[in-house]
């Protein structure tokens, strides 16, 4: 029998491997979430607003710390991820915390319309580089939302791939190059020395491509924001943290480290 080497299957296996390491990493504050704290950052909190009572869909949720944090704020939160290992860990954490979050194992590009559509979809930080088809992603977002429902996307700025080649998508530039190839990776971003090795695929998506995919799917873009700071210390030059955001003190405002898009499913 021939092994399935499609990019989705390869990446799913990579995230299954990562999950066990990430659960033990200080990068993911599992114990703090168990103790009642939140993993949400200022940008997504500001853009989402009051989520109490909203049906919230968290796309590419990994093992669900942000999903649980949204539930802690009063959202009816559902997390979606394609990694069975991550979803299993998320369900365990939901039981341990007693938070009413649901988790489903599914490919974000192939979501079926829910029986009751969502009020708000959220996806954040290092998510789009794992998707090979933004048009399918945008159509899935559109399907999952009610008319008037909102999307909040907060993502690392793709221009950083040109300045730090290989760190985000592996493309080495702002625009995508040729078809992506499987790249072997050792360790993981939470622990480069972790004893795991696996192939993975990533894709580069300029901001204009993301906007175009959402508009083409029938979403109305209501906001586009760029940030001269970052919710995570991605690079060594980010040496100053204030109010949960990292910046380069030697050159404030030199680069956009993140961007955010808000969009609404049209009512007509």
C-alpha positions as CSV (number, residue, x, y, z in Angstrom):
1,X,0.0,0.0,0.0
2,X,1.3,3.4,-1.0
3,X,1.7,5.9,1.9
4,X,-0.5,9.1,1.7
5,X,2.0,11.9,1.1
6,X,-0.4,14.7,0.3
7,X,0.5,18.0,2.0
8,X,-2.5,17.9,4.3
9,X,-1.7,14.4,5.5
10,X,2.0,15.2,5.9
11,X,1.2,18.4,7.9
12,X,-1.3,16.6,10.1
13,X,1.3,14.0,11.1
14,X,3.7,16.9,11.9
15,X,1.2,18.6,14.2
16,X,0.4,15.3,15.9
17,X,4.1,15.0,16.7
18,X,4.4,18.6,17.8
19,X,1.5,18.4,20.2
20,X,3.1,16.2,22.8
21,X,6.1,18.6,23.0
22,X,4.0,21.7,23.0
23,X,1.9,20.4,25.9
24,X,5.1,20.3,28.0
25,X,6.4,23.7,26.9
26,X,6.5,26.9,28.8
27,X,5.5,28.6,25.5
28,X,2.0,27.2,25.9
29,X,0.9,28.1,29.5
30,X,-1.3,25.1,30.1
31,X,-1.1,25.3,33.9
32,X,-2.0,29.0,33.9
33,X,-5.1,28.2,31.8
34,X,-6.0,25.4,34.2
35,X,-5.6,28.0,37.0
36,X,-8.1,30.4,35.4
37,X,-5.9,32.7,33.3
38,X,-6.2,33.6,29.6
39,X,-3.9,33.2,26.5
40,X,-5.6,35.9,24.5
41,X,-3.7,38.9,23.3
42,X,-4.6,42.6,23.0
43,X,-5.2,42.7,19.2
44,X,-7.8,39.9,19.0
45,X,-9.5,41.0,22.2
46,X,-9.9,44.5,20.9
47,X,-11.2,43.4,17.5
48,X,-13.6,40.7,18.8
49,X,-15.1,43.0,21.4
50,X,-17.7,41.5,23.9
51,X,-18.1,37.9,23.1
52,X,-20.6,36.9,25.8
53,X,-23.3,34.7,24.4
54,X,-21.8,34.6,20.9
55,X,-21.4,31.4,19.0
56,X,-17.7,31.6,18.4
57,X,-15.7,29.3,16.0
58,X,-12.0,29.2,16.6
59,X,-10.2,27.9,13.5
60,X,-6.9,26.0,13.6
61,X,-7.2,25.9,17.4
62,X,-4.2,23.5,18.1
63,X,-5.0,22.1,21.6
64,X,-7.4,24.7,22.5
65,X,-5.9,27.2,25.0
66,X,-7.3,30.2,23.2
67,X,-10.6,28.4,22.6
68,X,-10.9,27.8,26.4
69,X,-10.0,31.4,27.0
70,X,-12.8,32.6,24.7
71,X,-15.2,30.3,26.6
72,X,-14.0,31.8,29.9
73,X,-15.1,35.2,28.5
74,X,-18.6,33.9,28.0
75,X,-18.5,32.7,24.4
76,X,-20.2,29.5,23.2
77,X,-16.8,28.4,21.8
78,X,-16.0,25.6,19.4
79,X,-12.4,24.9,18.3
80,X,-11.6,23.2,15.0
81,X,-8.2,21.5,14.2
82,X,-7.1,18.8,11.8
83,X,-4.7,17.1,14.3
84,X,-6.4,14.2,16.2
85,X,-3.7,14.5,18.9
86,X,-4.3,18.2,19.4
87,X,-8.1,17.8,19.5
88,X,-7.8,14.9,22.0
89,X,-5.6,17.1,24.3
90,X,-8.1,20.0,23.9
91,X,-11.0,17.9,25.0
92,X,-9.1,16.7,28.0
93,X,-8.3,20.3,29.0
94,X,-11.9,21.3,28.6
95,X,-12.9,18.5,31.1
96,X,-10.1,19.5,33.5
97,X,-11.1,23.2,33.5
98,X,-14.9,22.6,33.4
99,X,-15.2,25.2,30.6
100,X,-18.0,24.6,28.1
101,X,-15.9,24.6,25.0
102,X,-16.4,22.0,22.2
103,X,-13.7,20.6,19.9
104,X,-14.0,19.0,16.6
105,X,-11.3,17.3,14.4
106,X,-11.7,18.7,10.9
107,X,-9.9,20.2,8.0
108,X,-10.6,23.9,7.9
109,X,-10.7,23.9,4.1
110,X,-13.5,21.3,4.0
111,X,-15.9,22.4,6.7
112,X,-19.6,21.7,6.1
113,X,-22.2,24.4,6.9
114,X,-23.2,24.0,10.6
115,X,-26.8,23.4,11.7
116,X,-26.7,26.7,13.5
117,X,-24.2,29.2,12.0
118,X,-21.7,31.1,14.0
119,X,-21.7,34.7,15.1
120,X,-17.9,35.1,15.1
121,X,-15.0,33.2,13.6
122,X,-11.5,33.8,15.0
123,X,-8.1,32.6,13.7
124,X,-4.8,33.9,14.9
125,X,-1.0,33.7,14.6
126,X,0.8,31.4,12.3
127,X,-2.3,29.9,10.7
128,X,-2.4,30.8,7.0
129,X,1.0,29.4,6.1
130,X,-0.4,25.9,6.5
131,X,-3.2,26.5,4.0
132,X,-2.6,25.8,0.3
133,X,-5.9,27.3,-1.0
134,X,-7.0,30.6,0.4
135,X,-10.1,30.6,-1.8
136,X,-11.4,27.4,-0.2
137,X,-10.5,28.8,3.3
138,X,-12.5,32.0,2.7
139,X,-15.5,30.0,1.3
140,X,-15.4,27.8,4.4
141,X,-15.4,30.9,6.7
142,X,-18.3,32.3,4.7
143,X,-20.2,29.0,5.1
144,X,-19.7,28.8,8.8
145,X,-21.0,32.3,9.6
146,X,-24.6,33.6,9.8
147,X,-25.4,36.7,7.6
148,X,-23.8,39.6,9.4
149,X,-21.4,37.2,11.2
150,X,-17.9,38.4,11.7
151,X,-14.3,37.1,11.1
152,X,-11.3,38.3,13.1
153,X,-8.0,37.3,11.6
154,X,-4.7,38.3,13.4
155,X,-1.6,37.0,11.6
156,X,2.2,37.6,11.5
157,X,2.9,40.0,8.7
158,X,4.1,38.1,5.5
159,X,6.7,40.8,4.7
160,X,8.8,39.3,7.6
161,X,9.5,36.2,5.4
162,X,11.5,38.5,3.1
163,X,13.5,39.9,6.0
164,X,13.8,36.6,8.0
165,X,13.9,34.0,5.2
166,X,12.5,30.6,6.2
167,X,11.1,31.7,9.6
168,X,7.4,31.9,8.6
169,X,6.4,30.3,5.3
170,X,9.8,29.2,4.0
171,X,9.3,31.1,0.7
172,X,12.1,33.4,1.3
173,X,10.3,36.5,-0.1
174,X,7.1,38.4,0.2
175,X,5.5,36.8,-2.8
176,X,5.2,33.0,-3.2
177,X,7.8,31.4,-5.4
178,X,7.3,28.0,-7.1
179,X,5.2,25.2,-5.7
180,X,6.2,24.4,-2.1
181,X,8.3,21.4,-1.4
182,X,8.3,19.2,1.7
183,X,11.0,20.5,4.1
184,X,12.3,18.3,6.9
185,X,12.2,20.0,10.3
186,X,13.9,19.0,13.6
187,X,12.5,20.0,16.9
188,X,9.7,22.6,17.0
189,X,9.3,26.3,17.6
190,X,8.8,25.8,21.3
191,X,11.9,23.6,21.6
192,X,14.3,23.4,18.7
193,X,16.2,20.6,20.5
194,X,13.1,18.3,20.9
195,X,13.8,14.8,19.6
196,X,11.3,14.9,16.8
197,X,11.9,15.1,13.0
198,X,9.3,15.4,10.3
199,X,8.5,16.8,6.9
200,X,6.1,19.7,6.4
201,X,4.6,22.0,3.8
202,X,4.1,25.7,4.1
203,X,2.7,28.5,1.8
204,X,3.3,32.2,1.5
205,X,0.3,34.4,1.3
206,X,0.6,38.2,0.7
207,X,-1.9,40.4,2.4
208,X,-3.6,41.3,-0.9
209,X,-4.2,37.6,-1.6
210,X,-6.0,37.2,1.8
211,X,-8.2,40.2,1.2
212,X,-8.9,39.1,-2.4
213,X,-10.0,35.6,-1.2
214,X,-12.4,37.0,1.4
215,X,-13.9,39.4,-1.0
216,X,-14.3,36.7,-3.6
217,X,-16.1,34.5,-1.1
218,X,-18.7,37.1,-0.4
219,X,-17.2,38.6,2.7
220,X,-17.2,42.4,3.2
221,X,-13.8,43.5,4.6
222,X,-14.5,46.0,7.4
223,X,-10.9,46.6,8.6
224,X,-7.3,46.1,7.8
225,X,-4.8,46.9,10.5
226,X,-0.9,46.7,10.6
227,X,1.0,46.6,13.8
228,X,4.6,47.8,14.6
229,X,4.8,45.3,17.4
230,X,4.1,41.6,18.0
231,X,2.1,39.5,20.4
232,X,5.1,37.0,20.5
233,X,8.8,37.4,20.5
234,X,9.3,36.0,17.1
235,X,12.8,37.5,16.5
236,X,15.7,38.6,18.7
237,X,15.3,42.3,17.7
238,X,11.9,42.3,19.6
239,X,13.5,43.1,22.9
240,X,10.9,45.2,24.7
241,X,7.5,44.1,26.0
242,X,4.8,46.5,27.1
243,X,1.2,45.6,27.7
244,X,1.7,42.1,26.3
245,X,3.2,43.4,23.0
246,X,6.8,43.0,21.9
247,X,8.7,45.7,19.9
248,X,12.1,46.7,18.7
249,X,13.2,49.5,21.0
250,X,16.1,50.5,18.7
251,X,13.9,51.1,15.7
252,X,10.3,51.5,16.8
253,X,7.8,51.6,13.9
254,X,10.4,50.3,11.4
255,X,8.5,47.1,10.4
256,X,5.0,45.7,10.6
257,X,5.2,42.6,12.6
258,X,1.5,41.7,12.5
259,X,-1.7,42.5,10.6
260,X,-5.3,42.0,11.2
261,X,-8.4,41.7,9.0
262,X,-12.0,42.0,10.1
263,X,-14.7,41.0,7.7
264,X,-18.5,40.4,7.8
265,X,-20.6,37.9,5.9
266,X,-22.9,40.1,3.8
267,X,-26.6,40.0,4.6
268,X,-27.7,40.1,1.0
